[in-house]
Amino acid sequence: MLALVDYVQRHGVRLRRSDLRAESSAINRVYGETLLLTPVHKKYLGKLAPDAHREAELRAYFENKRLGFEEAGMAAMDGLELLHDTLSGLQPDEVLLLNVG
């Protein structure tokens, strides 16, 4: 998931930025890289939609990062779908905590 977060960041999706900076910083000190996704992040839904990406491009990105394996592209597409669907269902008073490292 960490490599996928890096990939979407290269496409303008800033999941590491949160309106809960203090909380995010405290959690990251204890648990490693943890993203706190809030309804503010819904502005990235279009860029997180799996149909906005090509599986071959994802596979090539993972191979370039030396994380390639036969199903890397498909796994990344599944990761995008998971992020997109979970974020789209986030209610105004909810936070998605995603530990990626």
Summary of the structure (lengths in Angstrom):
residues: 101
radius of gyration: 13.7
end to end distance: 8.5
largest distance: 39.3
contacts: 268
relative contact order: 0.23
helix: 58%
strand: 8%
